[in-house]
C-alpha cells in the first residue's frame, strides 16, 4: 500500500519524532509507514486521517493484493 | 531511541546480575535450600530492575515514556507476535528432530519425553487457535 504520509508530514513541518509523539507510536513505525514497509491498523489509519483532516483514501492508496508487501 | 534501547539492555543485565547477587547472598548466609536461593535471586532481580526504573524515572523521565510507547506500539506488537510464532515453530521443529533421532538411536526415554512435549505443544497451539477464533 502506498501513502502520502511523508509528503503530508513535511507539509506540516513535522519531524518523524514529532509525528510519532502525536500519534503515540515509535519513530520507527512512522519511518516504516513512510517507506511502505508497514501497513497501519485501521485505528492508526483513522488517527492519521483525523490529524491531517483528510479522508483515509487520500492518505493511503490501495494498489491491490498483488502489490501487497506483507 | 538508541539510548532507550541501551536503557532496556542495561535493565536486563541488571536483572540477571541482581538474580545472581541475590542467590549468592542467600547461599553465603548458609541457605542450602534451592527454593530459598531461587526466591532470593528472584527478589534481587526484581529489586535491581525496580531501582533502575526509579533512577531512570528521576533522571530521564522521557526514557520511561518512550519505553511505554514502545510497549504499546502496534508495529512492535506485530513484530513480537511474528517472532513468538516463528520461535514456537522452530522449537517444534527441533522437538520433532529430537524425537526422530532418539527413535533412531533407540533412546525411548528421550523419545517419550520429546514426543510427548511435541504433542502437548501442538495440542495447546491448536486449542489456542480454536479458542481465539471464537473470541476475536
N, CA and C atoms of all chains as a GROMACS GRO file, in nm:
protein
  618
    1UNK      N    1   0.083  -0.120   0.000
    1UNK     CA    2   0.000   0.000   0.000
    1UNK      C    3   0.088   0.126   0.000
    2UNK      N    4   0.058   0.217  -0.094
    2UNK     CA    5   0.134   0.343  -0.098
    2UNK      C    6   0.068   0.444  -0.004
    3UNK      N    7   0.142   0.547   0.035
    3UNK     CA    8   0.078   0.652   0.114
    3UNK      C    9   0.149   0.785   0.096
    4UNK      N   10   0.077   0.890   0.134
    4UNK     CA   11   0.133   1.026   0.120
    4UNK      C   12   0.179   1.081   0.254
    5UNK      N   13   0.208   0.993   0.345
    5UNK     CA   14   0.239   1.037   0.481
    5UNK      C   15   0.361   1.129   0.488
    6UNK      N   16   0.466   1.091   0.415
    6UNK     CA   17   0.589   1.172   0.420
    6UNK      C   18   0.563   1.313   0.368
    7UNK      N   19   0.487   1.320   0.256
    7UNK     CA   20   0.455   1.449   0.195
    7UNK      C   21   0.373   1.535   0.292
    8UNK      N   22   0.272   1.473   0.352
    8UNK     CA   23   0.184   1.545   0.445
    8UNK      C   24   0.262   1.591   0.569
    9UNK      N   25   0.350   1.503   0.616
    9UNK     CA   26   0.429   1.538   0.736
    9UNK      C   27   0.520   1.657   0.706
   10UNK      N   28   0.583   1.654   0.589
   10UNK     CA   29   0.673   1.764   0.554
   10UNK      C   30   0.597   1.894   0.532
   11UNK      N   31   0.475   1.880   0.475
   11UNK     CA   32   0.392   1.999   0.455
   11UNK      C   33   0.354   2.063   0.589
   12UNK      N   34   0.341   1.977   0.691
   12UNK     CA   35   0.305   2.028   0.825
   12UNK      C   36   0.428   2.066   0.907
   13UNK      N   37   0.545   2.060   0.843
   13UNK     CA   38   0.673   2.093   0.911
   13UNK      C   39   0.695   2.012   1.038
   14UNK      N   40   0.670   1.884   1.028
   14UNK     CA   41   0.688   1.797   1.144
   14UNK      C   42   0.804   1.702   1.117
   15UNK      N   43   0.876   1.669   1.222
   15UNK     CA   44   0.978   1.565   1.209
   15UNK      C   45   0.910   1.431   1.236
   16UNK      N   46   0.979   1.323   1.202
   16UNK     CA   47   0.922   1.189   1.227
   16UNK      C   48   0.895   1.170   1.376
   17UNK      N   49   0.988   1.221   1.457
   17UNK     CA   50   0.972   1.206   1.603
   17UNK      C   51   0.851   1.281   1.656
   18UNK      N   52   0.830   1.400   1.600
   18UNK     CA   53   0.715   1.481   1.645
   18UNK      C   54   0.583   1.413   1.608
   19UNK      N   55   0.577   1.363   1.484
   19UNK     CA   56   0.455   1.295   1.440
   19UNK      C   57   0.432   1.167   1.522
   20UNK      N   58   0.543   1.098   1.551
   20UNK     CA   59   0.534   0.975   1.633
   20UNK      C   60   0.476   1.008   1.770
   21UNK      N   61   0.519   1.119   1.827
   21UNK     CA   62   0.471   1.157   1.959
   21UNK      C   63   0.322   1.192   1.955
   22UNK      N   64   0.280   1.261   1.848
   22UNK     CA   65   0.139   1.297   1.834
   22UNK      C   66   0.052   1.171   1.822
   23UNK      N   67   0.101   1.075   1.741
   23UNK     CA   68   0.020   0.955   1.715
   23UNK      C   69   0.043   0.845   1.819
   24UNK      N   70   0.134   0.873   1.913
   24UNK     CA   71   0.167   0.778   2.020
   24UNK      C   72   0.217   0.643   1.966
   25UNK      N   73   0.308   0.653   1.868
   25UNK     CA   74   0.376   0.534   1.818
   25UNK      C   75   0.526   0.565   1.818
   26UNK      N   76   0.609   0.464   1.785
   26UNK     CA   77   0.752   0.490   1.783
   26UNK      C   78   0.793   0.557   1.652
   27UNK      N   79   0.911   0.621   1.653
   27UNK     CA   80   0.958   0.688   1.533
   27UNK      C   81   0.980   0.588   1.418
   28UNK      N   82   1.024   0.466   1.457
   28UNK     CA   83   1.048   0.363   1.355
   28UNK      C   84   0.919   0.324   1.283
   29UNK      N   85   0.806   0.332   1.356
   29UNK     CA   86   0.677   0.298   1.292
   29UNK      C   87   0.645   0.401   1.184
   30UNK      N   88   0.671   0.529   1.215
   30UNK     CA   89   0.648   0.635   1.115
   30UNK      C   90   0.737   0.611   0.994
   31UNK      N   91   0.864   0.579   1.022
   31UNK     CA   92   0.959   0.555   0.913
   31UNK      C   93   0.913   0.436   0.827
   32UNK      N   94   0.869   0.327   0.892
   32UNK     CA   95   0.822   0.209   0.817
   32UNK      C   96   0.697   0.239   0.736
   33UNK      N   97   0.608   0.322   0.795
   33UNK     CA   98   0.486   0.360   0.723
   33UNK      C   99   0.521   0.440   0.597
   34UNK      N  100   0.613   0.537   0.615
   34UNK     CA  101   0.651   0.623   0.503
   34UNK      C  102   0.718   0.543   0.390
   35UNK      N  103   0.795   0.442   0.429
   35UNK     CA  104   0.865   0.361   0.328
   35UNK      C  105   0.775   0.252   0.269
   36UNK      N  106   0.653   0.240   0.322
   36UNK     CA  107   0.560   0.138   0.270
   36UNK      C  108   0.593  -0.002   0.317
   37UNK      N  109   0.677  -0.014   0.420
   37UNK     CA  110   0.712  -0.148   0.471
   37UNK      C  111   0.604  -0.200   0.565
   38UNK      N  112   0.528  -0.108   0.623
   38UNK     CA  113   0.428  -0.149   0.722
   38UNK      C  114   0.294  -0.083   0.690
   39UNK      N  115   0.188  -0.165   0.691
   39UNK     CA  116   0.052  -0.111   0.672
   39UNK      C  117  -0.011  -0.090   0.809
   40UNK      N  118  -0.065   0.030   0.833
   40UNK     CA  119  -0.116   0.057   0.968
   40UNK      C  120  -0.248  -0.015   0.996
   41UNK      N  121  -0.280  -0.026   1.124
   41UNK     CA  122  -0.410  -0.081   1.162
   41UNK      C  123  -0.515   0.024   1.128
   42UNK      N  124  -0.640  -0.017   1.130
   42UNK     CA  125  -0.749   0.076   1.099
   42UNK      C  126  -0.750   0.192   1.199
   43UNK      N  127  -0.719   0.158   1.325
   43UNK     CA  128  -0.718   0.259   1.431
   43UNK      C  129  -0.612   0.366   1.404
   44UNK      N  130  -0.492   0.321   1.368
   44UNK     CA  131  -0.383   0.416   1.340
   44UNK      C  132  -0.414   0.496   1.213
   45UNK      N  133  -0.471   0.428   1.114
   45UNK     CA  134  -0.506   0.498   0.990
   45UNK      C  135  -0.607   0.611   1.019
   46UNK      N  136  -0.705   0.582   1.107
   46UNK     CA  137  -0.804   0.685   1.145
   46UNK      C  138  -0.738   0.799   1.222
   47UNK      N  139  -0.642   0.763   1.310
   47UNK     CA  140  -0.572   0.866   1.387
   47UNK      C  141  -0.498   0.960   1.291
   48UNK      N  142  -0.432   0.901   1.190
   48UNK     CA  143  -0.356   0.981   1.093
   48UNK      C  144  -0.452   1.069   1.013
   49UNK      N  145  -0.563   1.008   0.971
   49UNK     CA  146  -0.660   1.084   0.891
   49UNK      C  147  -0.722   1.198   0.974
   50UNK      N  148  -0.747   1.171   1.103
   50UNK     CA  149  -0.801   1.276   1.192
   50UNK      C  150  -0.701   1.389   1.208
   51UNK      N  151  -0.573   1.351   1.224
   51UNK     CA  152  -0.472   1.453   1.248
   51UNK      C  153  -0.455   1.544   1.126
   52UNK      N  154  -0.446   1.485   1.006
   52UNK     CA  155  -0.424   1.566   0.886
   52UNK      C  156  -0.555   1.619   0.826
   53UNK      N  157  -0.669   1.583   0.892
   53UNK     CA  158  -0.801   1.629   0.847
   53UNK      C  159  -0.825   1.595   0.700
   54UNK      N  160  -0.790   1.471   0.664
   54UNK     CA  161  -0.809   1.424   0.526
   54UNK      C  162  -0.873   1.285   0.531
   55UNK      N  163  -0.954   1.249   0.431
   55UNK     CA  164  -1.008   1.112   0.432
   55UNK      C  165  -0.895   1.009   0.414
   56UNK      N  166  -0.918   0.891   0.470
   56UNK     CA  167  -0.816   0.786   0.466
   56UNK      C  168  -0.768   0.758   0.324
   57UNK      N  169  -0.864   0.753   0.229
   57UNK     CA  170  -0.826   0.716   0.092
   57UNK      C  171  -0.739   0.822   0.023
   58UNK      N  172  -0.732   0.940   0.083
   58UNK     CA  173  -0.641   1.042   0.024
   58UNK      C  174  -0.501   1.029   0.082
   59UNK      N  175  -0.490   0.956   0.191
   59UNK     CA  176  -0.357   0.936   0.252
   59UNK      C  177  -0.301   0.800   0.209
   60UNK      N  178  -0.384   0.698   0.213
   60UNK     CA  179  -0.339   0.563   0.178
   60UNK      C  180  -0.401   0.521   0.045
   61UNK      N  181  -0.314   0.473  -0.042
   61UNK     CA  182  -0.361   0.432  -0.175
   61UNK      C  183  -0.345   0.281  -0.189
   62UNK      N  184  -0.459   0.213  -0.202
   62UNK     CA  185  -0.455   0.068  -0.214
   62UNK      C  186  -0.417   0.030  -0.357
   63UNK      N  187  -0.309  -0.047  -0.370
   63UNK     CA  188  -0.265  -0.085  -0.506
   63UNK      C  189  -0.308  -0.227  -0.543
   64UNK      N  190  -0.391  -0.287  -0.459
   64UNK     CA  191  -0.437  -0.424  -0.488
   64UNK      C  192  -0.354  -0.528  -0.418
   65UNK      N  193  -0.409  -0.652  -0.413
   65UNK     CA  194  -0.346  -0.761  -0.338
   65UNK      C  195  -0.211  -0.802  -0.392
   66UNK      N  196  -0.196  -0.796  -0.525
   66UNK     CA  197  -0.071  -0.844  -0.587
   66UNK      C  198   0.051  -0.762  -0.547
   67UNK      N  199   0.027  -0.636  -0.512
   67UNK     CA  200   0.139  -0.550  -0.476
   67UNK      C  201   0.162  -0.539  -0.327
   68UNK      N  202   0.082  -0.614  -0.249
   68UNK     CA  203   0.097  -0.609  -0.103
   68UNK      C  204   0.234  -0.664  -0.064
   69UNK      N  205   0.297  -0.596   0.033
   69UNK     CA  206   0.429  -0.642   0.077
   69UNK      C  207   0.417  -0.740   0.192
   70UNK      N  208   0.311  -0.727   0.275
   70UNK     CA  209   0.300  -0.815   0.391
   70UNK      C  210   0.184  -0.913   0.378
   71UNK      N  211   1.651   0.722   2.047
   71UNK     CA  212   1.597   0.585   2.050
   71UNK      C  213   1.706   0.484   2.086
   72UNK      N  214   1.830   0.512   2.037
   72UNK     CA  215   1.941   0.422   2.068
   72UNK      C  216   1.964   0.418   2.218
   73UNK      N  217   1.950   0.538   2.283
   73UNK     CA  218   1.971   0.548   2.425
   73UNK      C  219   1.864   0.468   2.500
   74UNK      N  220   1.740   0.465   2.443
   74UNK     CA  221   1.632   0.389   2.506
   74UNK      C  222   1.657   0.239   2.497
   75UNK      N  223   1.710   0.194   2.382
   75UNK     CA  224   1.744   0.053   2.366
   75UNK      C  225   1.853   0.016   2.466
   76UNK      N  226   1.950   0.108   2.482
   76UNK     CA  227   2.059   0.087   2.577
   76UNK      C  228   2.002   0.073   2.718
   77UNK      N  229   1.900   0.154   2.746
   77UNK     CA  230   1.833   0.153   2.876
   77UNK      C  231   1.769   0.017   2.906
   78UNK      N  232   1.701  -0.038   2.805
   78UNK     CA  233   1.635  -0.168   2.821
   78UNK      C  234   1.741  -0.278   2.840
   79UNK      N  235   1.851  -0.270   2.761
   79UNK     CA  236   1.959  -0.367   2.773
   79UNK      C  237   2.020  -0.362   2.912
   80UNK      N  238   2.045  -0.239   2.960
   80UNK     CA  239   2.103  -0.222   3.093
   80UNK      C  240   2.012  -0.281   3.199
   81UNK      N  241   1.881  -0.260   3.183
   81UNK     CA  242   1.784  -0.314   3.280
   81UNK      C  243   1.789  -0.467   3.280
   82UNK      N  244   1.798  -0.527   3.162
   82UNK     CA  245   1.805  -0.674   3.152
   82UNK      C  246   1.930  -0.727   3.219
   83UNK      N  247   2.045  -0.660   3.192
   83UNK     CA  248   2.172  -0.704   3.252
   83UNK      C  249   2.164  -0.692   3.403
   84UNK      N  250   2.110  -0.579   3.450
   84UNK     CA  251   2.098  -0.557   3.595
   84UNK      C  252   2.009  -0.663   3.660
   85UNK      N  253   1.903  -0.703   3.589
   85UNK     CA  254   1.812  -0.806   3.642
   85UNK      C  255   1.886  -0.938   3.661
   86UNK      N  256   1.966  -0.975   3.559
   86UNK     CA  257   2.043  -1.101   3.568
   86UNK      C  258   2.144  -1.092   3.682
   87UNK      N  259   2.216  -0.976   3.688
   87UNK     CA  260   2.315  -0.956   3.794
   87UNK      C  261   2.246  -0.962   3.931
   88UNK      N  262   2.130  -0.895   3.941
   88UNK     CA  263   2.052  -0.894   4.065
   88UNK      C  264   2.015  -1.035   4.108
   89UNK      N  265   1.980  -1.119   4.011
   89UNK     CA  266   1.945  -1.258   4.042
   89UNK      C  267   2.065  -1.331   4.102
   90UNK      N  268   2.180  -1.317   4.037
   90UNK     CA  269   2.299  -1.388   4.086
   90UNK      C  270   2.344  -1.336   4.222
   91UNK      N  271   2.337  -1.202   4.239
   91UNK     CA  272   2.376  -1.144   4.368
   91UNK      C  273   2.283  -1.196   4.478
   92UNK      N  274   2.152  -1.194   4.451
   92UNK     CA  275   2.053  -1.239   4.550
   92UNK      C  276   2.074  -1.384   4.588
   93UNK      N  277   2.092  -1.472   4.488
   93UNK     CA  278   2.108  -1.614   4.520
   93UNK      C  279   2.243  -1.640   4.586
   94UNK      N  280   2.348  -1.565   4.548
   94UNK     CA  281   2.480  -1.583   4.611
   94UNK      C  282   2.474  -1.541   4.758
   95UNK      N  283   2.408  -1.428   4.786
   95UNK     CA  284   2.398  -1.381   4.925
   95UNK      C  285   2.327  -1.486   5.010
   96UNK      N  286   2.217  -1.541   4.959
   96UNK     CA  287   2.144  -1.641   5.038
   96UNK      C  288   2.228  -1.766   5.058
   97UNK      N  289   2.310  -1.802   4.955
   97UNK     CA  290   2.397  -1.920   4.969
   97UNK      C  291   2.506  -1.892   5.073
   98UNK      N  292   2.561  -1.767   5.070
   98UNK     CA  293   2.667  -1.730   5.167
   98UNK      C  294   2.612  -1.724   5.309
   99UNK      N  295   2.482  -1.693   5.321
   99UNK     CA  296   2.420  -1.688   5.454
   99UNK      C  297   2.385  -1.827   5.505
  100UNK      N  298   2.419  -1.927   5.426
  100UNK     CA  299   2.401  -2.065   5.472
  100UNK      C  300   2.271  -2.130   5.433
  101UNK      N  301   2.198  -2.067   5.337
  101UNK     CA  302   2.073  -2.128   5.291
  101UNK      C  303   2.104  -2.233   5.185
  102UNK      N  304   2.088  -2.360   5.220
  102UNK     CA  305   2.122  -2.464   5.122
  102UNK      C  306   2.002  -2.501   5.034
  103UNK      N  307   1.883  -2.458   5.078
  103UNK     CA  308   1.763  -2.492   5.000
  103UNK      C  309   1.763  -2.419   4.866
  104UNK      N  310   1.741  -2.496   4.759
  104UNK     CA  311   1.742  -2.436   4.625
  104UNK      C  312   1.626  -2.339   4.607
  105UNK      N  313   1.513  -2.373   4.673
  105UNK     CA  314   1.394  -2.286   4.657
  105UNK      C  315   1.420  -2.149   4.718
  106UNK      N  316   1.484  -2.149   4.838
  106UNK     CA  317   1.515  -2.021   4.906
  106UNK      C  318   1.612  -1.941   4.819
  107UNK      N  319   1.711  -2.010   4.762
  107UNK     CA  320   1.809  -1.940   4.676
  107UNK      C  321   1.740  -1.884   4.552
  108UNK      N  322   1.648  -1.962   4.498
  108UNK     CA  323   1.574  -1.917   4.378
  108UNK      C  324   1.488  -1.795   4.411
  109UNK      N  325   1.423  -1.800   4.528
  109UNK     CA  326   1.336  -1.689   4.569
  109UNK      C  327   1.416  -1.563   4.596
  110UNK      N  328   1.532  -1.579   4.667
  110UNK     CA  329   1.612  -1.459   4.696
  110UNK      C  330   1.675  -1.404   4.570
  111UNK      N  331   1.710  -1.494   4.475
  111UNK     CA  332   1.762  -1.449   4.345
  111UNK      C  333   1.657  -1.370   4.270
  112UNK      N  334   1.534  -1.421   4.271
  112UNK     CA  335   1.424  -1.352   4.202
  112UNK      C  336   1.398  -1.217   4.267
  113UNK      N  337   1.404  -1.214   4.401
  113UNK     CA  338   1.385  -1.088   4.473
  113UNK      C  339   1.493  -0.987   4.433
  114UNK      N  340   1.618  -1.035   4.426
  114UNK     CA  341   1.730  -0.950   4.384
  114UNK      C  342   1.709  -0.895   4.244
  115UNK      N  343   1.659  -0.980   4.155
  115UNK     CA  344   1.635  -0.939   4.015
  115UNK      C  345   1.528  -0.830   4.009
  116UNK      N  346   1.418  -0.852   4.082
  116UNK     CA  347   1.308  -0.754   4.082
  116UNK      C  348   1.355  -0.623   4.144
  117UNK      N  349   1.432  -0.634   4.254
  117UNK     CA  350   1.482  -0.514   4.322
  117UNK      C  351   1.574  -0.433   4.231
  118UNK      N  352   1.664  -0.503   4.161
  118UNK     CA  353   1.758  -0.435   4.071
  118UNK      C  354   1.681  -0.363   3.959
  119UNK      N  355   1.583  -0.434   3.900
  119UNK     CA  356   1.504  -0.374   3.792
  119UNK      C  357   1.425  -0.254   3.843
  120UNK      N  358   1.368  -0.267   3.963
  120UNK     CA  359   1.287  -0.160   4.021
  120UNK      C  360   1.373  -0.037   4.051
  121UNK      N  361   1.493  -0.060   4.108
  121UNK     CA  362   1.583   0.053   4.138
  121UNK      C  363   1.626   0.124   4.011
  122UNK      N  364   1.656   0.045   3.907
  122UNK     CA  365   1.696   0.104   3.780
  122UNK      C  366   1.582   0.188   3.722
  123UNK      N  367   1.461   0.134   3.734
  123UNK     CA  368   1.342   0.205   3.685
  123UNK      C  369   1.325   0.338   3.758
  124UNK      N  370   1.341   0.334   3.893
  124UNK     CA  371   1.324   0.456   3.973
  124UNK      C  372   1.429   0.562   3.938
  125UNK      N  373   1.555   0.516   3.925
  125UNK     CA  374   1.664   0.612   3.894
  125UNK      C  375   1.640   0.674   3.756
  126UNK      N  376   1.601   0.589   3.659
  126UNK     CA  377   1.576   0.642   3.524
  126UNK      C  378   1.458   0.739   3.526
  127UNK      N  379   1.357   0.707   3.603
  127UNK     CA  380   1.239   0.792   3.612
  127UNK      C  381   1.275   0.930   3.664
  128UNK      N  382   1.367   0.933   3.763
  128UNK     CA  383   1.410   1.061   3.821
  128UNK      C  384   1.498   1.138   3.723
  129UNK      N  385   1.594   1.064   3.660
  129UNK     CA  386   1.694   1.133   3.577
  129UNK      C  387   1.645   1.161   3.436
  130UNK      N  388   1.581   1.060   3.375
  130UNK     CA  389   1.536   1.076   3.236
  130UNK      C  390   1.393   1.025   3.220
  131UNK      N  391   1.292   1.104   3.264
  131UNK     CA  392   1.154   1.054   3.254
  131UNK      C  393   1.109   1.026   3.112
  132UNK      N  394   1.174   1.096   3.014
  132UNK     CA  395   1.136   1.075   2.873
  132UNK      C  396   1.171   0.933   2.827
  133UNK      N  397   1.273   0.872   2.891
  133UNK     CA  398   1.311   0.735   2.854
  133UNK      C  399   1.203   0.636   2.896
  134UNK      N  400   1.142   0.662   3.012
  134UNK     CA  401   1.034   0.575   3.060
  134UNK      C  402   0.912   0.590   2.968
  135UNK      N  403   0.886   0.716   2.929
  135UNK     CA  404   0.773   0.744   2.839
  135UNK      C  405   0.794   0.670   2.706
  136UNK      N  406   0.918   0.678   2.655
  136UNK     CA  407   0.949   0.610   2.528
  136UNK      C  408   0.934   0.459   2.542
  137UNK      N  409   0.969   0.408   2.660
  137UNK     CA  410   0.958   0.264   2.685
  137UNK      C  411   0.811   0.221   2.679
  138UNK      N  412   0.723   0.303   2.739
  138UNK     CA  413   0.579   0.270   2.738
  138UNK      C  414   0.521   0.282   2.598
  139UNK      N  415   0.568   0.383   2.522
  139UNK     CA  416   0.521   0.398   2.383
  139UNK      C  417   0.560   0.274   2.303
  140UNK      N  418   0.685   0.229   2.322
  140UNK     CA  419   0.732   0.110   2.251
  140UNK      C  420   0.651  -0.013   2.290
  141UNK      N  421   0.613  -0.018   2.418
  141UNK     CA  422   0.537  -0.134   2.468
  141UNK      C  423   0.402  -0.144   2.398
  142UNK      N  424   0.342  -0.027   2.366
  142UNK     CA  425   0.208  -0.027   2.305
  142UNK      C  426   0.210   0.000   2.156
  143UNK      N  427   0.330   0.011   2.099
  143UNK     CA  428   0.340   0.041   1.956
  143UNK      C  429   0.290  -0.078   1.874
  144UNK      N  430   0.193  -0.051   1.783
  144UNK     CA  431   0.128  -0.163   1.712
  144UNK      C  432   0.224  -0.238   1.620
  145UNK      N  433   0.319  -0.166   1.559
  145UNK     CA  434   0.415  -0.234   1.471
  145UNK      C  435   0.503  -0.329   1.551
  146UNK      N  436   0.548  -0.282   1.668
  146UNK     CA  437   0.633  -0.367   1.751
  146UNK      C  438   0.555  -0.487   1.806
  147UNK      N  439   0.424  -0.463   1.832
  147UNK     CA  440   0.340  -0.576   1.878
  147UNK      C  441   0.333  -0.682   1.769
  148UNK      N  442   0.314  -0.638   1.644
  148UNK     CA  443   0.308  -0.732   1.531
  148UNK      C  444   0.441  -0.807   1.520
  149UNK      N  445   0.551  -0.732   1.534
  149UNK     CA  446   0.684  -0.794   1.524
  149UNK      C  447   0.701  -0.899   1.633
  150UNK      N  448   0.660  -0.863   1.757
  150UNK     CA  449   0.674  -0.957   1.868
  150UNK      C  450   0.590  -1.082   1.846
  151UNK      N  451   0.467  -1.062   1.795
  151UNK     CA  452   0.379  -1.177   1.768
  151UNK      C  453   0.442  -1.269   1.664
  152UNK      N  454   0.495  -1.209   1.556
  152UNK     CA  455   0.556  -1.289   1.449
  152UNK      C  456   0.679  -1.363   1.501
  153UNK      N  457   0.761  -1.290   1.580
  153UNK     CA  458   0.883  -1.352   1.634
  153UNK      C  459   0.846  -1.467   1.727
  154UNK      N  460   0.742  -1.448   1.810
  154UNK     CA  461   0.698  -1.553   1.902
  154UNK      C  462   0.650  -1.675   1.826
  155UNK      N  463   0.574  -1.651   1.718
  155UNK     CA  464   0.521  -1.760   1.638
  155UNK      C  465   0.633  -1.839   1.571
  156UNK      N  466   0.729  -1.764   1.514
  156UNK     CA  467   0.840  -1.831   1.446
  156UNK      C  468   0.927  -1.909   1.545
  157UNK      N  469   0.944  -1.853   1.666
  157UNK     CA  470   1.023  -1.922   1.769
  157UNK      C  471   0.954  -2.054   1.805
  158UNK      N  472   0.821  -2.049   1.820
  158UNK     CA  473   0.746  -2.171   1.853
  158UNK      C  474   0.762  -2.275   1.742
  159UNK      N  475   0.752  -2.230   1.616
  159UNK     CA  476   0.765  -2.324   1.505
  159UNK      C  477   0.904  -2.388   1.502
  160UNK      N  478   1.006  -2.306   1.530
  160UNK     CA  479   1.144  -2.358   1.534
  160UNK      C  480   1.160  -2.458   1.648
  161UNK      N  481   1.100  -2.426   1.762
  161UNK     CA  482   1.108  -2.513   1.878
  161UNK      C  483   1.038  -2.646   1.849
  162UNK      N  484   0.924  -2.638   1.780
  162UNK     CA  485   0.851  -2.760   1.745
  162UNK      C  486   0.933  -2.844   1.647
  163UNK      N  487   0.997  -2.777   1.551
  163UNK     CA  488   1.080  -2.849   1.454
  163UNK      C  489   1.196  -2.918   1.525
  164UNK      N  490   1.253  -2.847   1.622
  164UNK     CA  491   1.365  -2.903   1.699
  164UNK      C  492   1.320  -3.025   1.780
  165UNK      N  493   1.202  -3.014   1.841
  165UNK     CA  494   1.148  -3.126   1.919
  165UNK      C  495   1.122  -3.246   1.829
  166UNK      N  496   1.070  -3.218   1.709
  166UNK     CA  497   1.042  -3.325   1.614
  166UNK      C  498   1.171  -3.397   1.575
  167UNK      N  499   1.277  -3.318   1.549
  167UNK     CA  500   1.406  -3.377   1.513
  167UNK      C  501   1.462  -3.459   1.630
  168UNK      N  502   1.444  -3.404   1.752
  168UNK     CA  503   1.492  -3.477   1.871
  168UNK      C  504   1.420  -3.610   1.885
  169UNK      N  505   1.288  -3.611   1.862
  169UNK     CA  506   1.211  -3.736   1.870
  169UNK      C  507   1.261  -3.834   1.764
  170UNK      N  508   1.283  -3.782   1.643
  170UNK     CA  509   1.326  -3.868   1.533
  170UNK      C  510   1.460  -3.933   1.564
  171UNK      N  511   1.557  -3.851   1.608
  171UNK     CA  512   1.690  -3.907   1.634
  171UNK      C  513   1.692  -3.998   1.756
  172UNK      N  514   1.607  -3.967   1.856
  172UNK     CA  515   1.603  -4.057   1.972
  172UNK      C  516   1.538  -4.190   1.933
  173UNK      N  517   1.449  -4.187   1.832
  173UNK     CA  518   1.389  -4.313   1.783
  173UNK      C  519   1.495  -4.393   1.706
  174UNK      N  520   1.575  -4.321   1.627
  174UNK     CA  521   1.682  -4.389   1.550
  174UNK      C  522   1.782  -4.453   1.646
  175UNK      N  523   1.814  -4.380   1.754
  175UNK     CA  524   1.914  -4.429   1.849
  175UNK      C  525   1.853  -4.522   1.956
  176UNK      N  526   1.725  -4.544   1.945
  176UNK     CA  527   1.650  -4.630   2.038
  176UNK      C  528   1.660  -4.585   2.183
  177UNK      N  529   1.661  -4.453   2.199
  177UNK     CA  530   1.661  -4.395   2.333
  177UNK      C  531   1.514  -4.363   2.365
  178UNK      N  532   1.443  -4.462   2.422
  178UNK     CA  533   1.297  -4.449   2.435
  178UNK      C  534   1.254  -4.347   2.540
  179UNK      N  535   1.335  -4.332   2.645
  179UNK     CA  536   1.301  -4.231   2.748
  179UNK      C  537   1.295  -4.092   2.684
  180UNK      N  538   1.399  -4.062   2.607
  180UNK     CA  539   1.408  -3.932   2.540
  180UNK      C  540   1.299  -3.918   2.433
  181UNK      N  541   1.270  -4.030   2.367
  181UNK     CA  542   1.165  -4.028   2.264
  181UNK      C  543   1.029  -3.994   2.325
  182UNK      N  544   0.997  -4.057   2.439
  182UNK     CA  545   0.868  -4.029   2.504
  182UNK      C  546   0.863  -3.885   2.555
  183UNK      N  547   0.978  -3.838   2.609
  183UNK     CA  548   0.981  -3.701   2.661
  183UNK      C  549   0.961  -3.599   2.548
  184UNK      N  550   1.046  -3.609   2.443
  184UNK     CA  551   1.038  -3.508   2.336
  184UNK      C  552   0.910  -3.524   2.255
  185UNK      N  553   0.870  -3.649   2.229
  185UNK     CA  554   0.747  -3.674   2.154
  185UNK      C  555   0.625  -3.625   2.231
  186UNK      N  556   0.624  -3.652   2.363
  186UNK     CA  557   0.512  -3.609   2.448
  186UNK      C  558   0.502  -3.458   2.453
  187UNK      N  559   0.618  -3.393   2.467
  187UNK     CA  560   0.620  -3.246   2.472
  187UNK      C  561   0.574  -3.188   2.338
  188UNK      N  562   0.616  -3.251   2.229
  188UNK     CA  563   0.577  -3.206   2.093
  188UNK      C  564   0.426  -3.214   2.077
  189UNK      N  565   0.369  -3.329   2.116
  189UNK     CA  566   0.223  -3.348   2.102
  189UNK      C  567   0.148  -3.248   2.191
  190UNK      N  568   0.198  -3.231   2.314
  190UNK     CA  569   0.134  -3.138   2.407
  190UNK      C  570   0.133  -2.995   2.351
  191UNK      N  571   0.249  -2.952   2.299
  191UNK     CA  572   0.258  -2.816   2.246
  191UNK      C  573   0.169  -2.796   2.123
  192UNK      N  574   0.165  -2.897   2.037
  192UNK     CA  575   0.081  -2.887   1.918
  192UNK      C  576  -0.066  -2.879   1.960
  193UNK      N  577  -0.103  -2.959   2.063
  193UNK     CA  578  -0.241  -2.956   2.113
  193UNK      C  579  -0.275  -2.818   2.171
  194UNK      N  580  -0.181  -2.762   2.251
  194UNK     CA  581  -0.203  -2.628   2.309
  194UNK      C  582  -0.218  -2.524   2.198
  195UNK      N  583  -0.131  -2.535   2.098
  195UNK     CA  584  -0.130  -2.441   1.985
  195UNK      C  585  -0.266  -2.440   1.914
  196UNK      N  586  -0.315  -2.561   1.878
  196UNK     CA  587  -0.441  -2.567   1.805
  196UNK      C  588  -0.560  -2.532   1.895
  197UNK      N  589  -0.551  -2.566   2.025
  197UNK     CA  590  -0.659  -2.529   2.118
  197UNK      C  591  -0.667  -2.377   2.128
  198UNK      N  592  -0.550  -2.312   2.136
  198UNK     CA  593  -0.548  -2.166   2.144
  198UNK      C  594  -0.604  -2.103   2.017
  199UNK      N  595  -0.571  -2.160   1.902
  199UNK     CA  596  -0.625  -2.108   1.776
  199UNK      C  597  -0.778  -2.122   1.776
  200UNK      N  598  -0.826  -2.240   1.820
  200UNK     CA  599  -0.970  -2.266   1.825
  200UNK      C  600  -1.038  -2.166   1.919
  201UNK      N  601  -0.975  -2.142   2.037
  201UNK     CA  602  -1.034  -2.050   2.136
  201UNK      C  603  -1.031  -1.905   2.085
  202UNK      N  604  -0.915  -1.864   2.031
  202UNK     CA  605  -0.902  -1.725   1.985
  202UNK      C  606  -0.993  -1.695   1.866
  203UNK      N  607  -1.019  -1.797   1.783
  203UNK     CA  608  -1.112  -1.778   1.671
  203UNK      C  609  -1.252  -1.747   1.723
  204UNK      N  610  -1.284  -1.803   1.840
  204UNK     CA  611  -1.417  -1.780   1.897
  204UNK      C  612  -1.429  -1.641   1.961
  205UNK      N  613  -1.320  -1.596   2.026
  205UNK     CA  614  -1.330  -1.470   2.099
  205UNK      C  615  -1.291  -1.347   2.017
  206UNK      N  616  -1.208  -1.367   1.914
  206UNK     CA  617  -1.168  -1.248   1.834
  206UNK      C  618  -1.251  -1.241   1.707
   0.00000   0.00000   0.00000
